[in-house]
Amino acid sequence: MPELKEAVVVDAIRTPMGRSGWKAATKKGQFYYTTGHELCSQTLSTLVERVQKKAPDFEPKMIEDVCWSVSAQFGEQGGNLGRIAVIVAGLPDEIAGWTVDRYCNAGLQAINSQAMAIMTGCGDIMVAGGQEFMSKYPLGSSILAIHGDPKVRRKTVFHKTFIKRTVTMGMAAESIAEKWQLAREDLDDFGAWSHRKAVKAMRDEEWYKKRICPIEVFDYDPATDKPLRDENGKKKKKLLTKDETPRAVYLDDPEKAMTKIRSLKPRFKKDGVVTAGNSSAISDGASAVMLMSREKAEKLGLKPMAVIRTMGVAGSDPVLMLEGPIPAQEKALARAGMGMEEMELIEPNEAFASPVLAFAKHFEYDFLDPRVNPTGGGISLGHPIGNSGCCYFVELIWGLIHQNKRWGIETLCGGGGVGIATIVENEKKFKP
């Protein structure tokens, strides 16, 4: 049997975030006129090209497997998207592909699964990616597609068990706020802080562009839904390079922004505390990470950006589904023999502000601790379900490098009561 290997990150990228926009919406998101296949294939192609530039001896056919995470697995995101991405990107047929769904955990699960394959000697080069196209496939659409007519669904074992024991994510966020005695003002303060950090990160262009994967799309007139054409009648294209979701007003006019966020009404419960201002944005996006065994990376002349150290998953009460990251983080920390105080960057998913504040209370750190999501998170950048775990892993890796920090942890909650966490180490050998 082969000895356990170390899995290292050699590159990590994400697309800019696009605001989710419906056909009837006044403002359509920047990805509205593209397809799910464009998102995954362009992101995968860019990742491979970047690694080729850094390591001339690297060949795409060396990749053993591509795992792609997505939650709404139908339509343009249906089928085996991991394999579809390989073919659409024009990569060698020898590269295998598969697709994973663990709700909001999925993107990080893709990374962990590929890392475990490397650790156990089942391959030396793996890719993990994720995406969600919420403009076309909104929350809950996969369940509706699977279970059809509501009258029929109420009679199924799914409705008698799973649905009976679960609540909407918004109500789960309210339950967390009530259990942990979280104040509306604190939730709003965290939401505003998320936007300020994301806007600052975007304006630090030298660092921002290092992790951004530009996406080429056809240019449309949103008023008519018709493509714009050049003088030769060909469809015009444009390159998307910036996040669309962060609101600059939180940084540029904080007084105005805070007045607005304080005035927002609760969305899920009368007299509740969860509002649009302290909940995640609905967005579109994709991301990808290339993992290698340390031996293979060294042979190709690549310096590891980070090393995957430990991981953990846990189930939790489906009603308090957003608490899953607490036991998942405890498992990852215990396996590393470390405490939360040793984590120099902490990347909890901002599905809502309330679970993030609950984690801070549990692990006894300030919810405005500068270690927490230094470049923003789900509230400001968005929470495209199957993409978030991979996307915010990308942010964590680049954040450790930017701030010259060593240890970081990422964690996400998930529908139905599941949590996931991963600890990474920046050995400070990589120079961007």
Secondary structure, DSSP 8 states (H G I E B T S, - for coil): ------EEEEEEEE---EE---TT-SS--TTTTS-HHHHHHHHHHHHHHHHHHH-TT--GGG--EEEEE-SS-SGGG-S-HHHHHHHHTT--TT-EEEEE--GGGHHHHHHHHHHHHHHTTS-SEEEEEEEEETTTS-TTHHHHHHH--HHHHTTSHHIIIIIHH---HHHHHHHHHHHTT--HHHHHHHHHHHHHHHHHHHH-HHHHHHHB--EEEE-EETTTTEE-B-TTS-B-EEEE-S-S---THHHH-HHHHHHHHHH---SSSTT-S--GGGB---EEEEEEEEEEEHHHHHHTT---SEEEEEEEEEE--STTGGGTHHHHHHHHHHHHT--GGG-SEEEE--SBHHHHHHHHHHHT--TT-TTB-TT--HHHH---HHHHHHHHHHHHHHHHHHHT--EEEEEEEETTTEEEEEEEE--S----
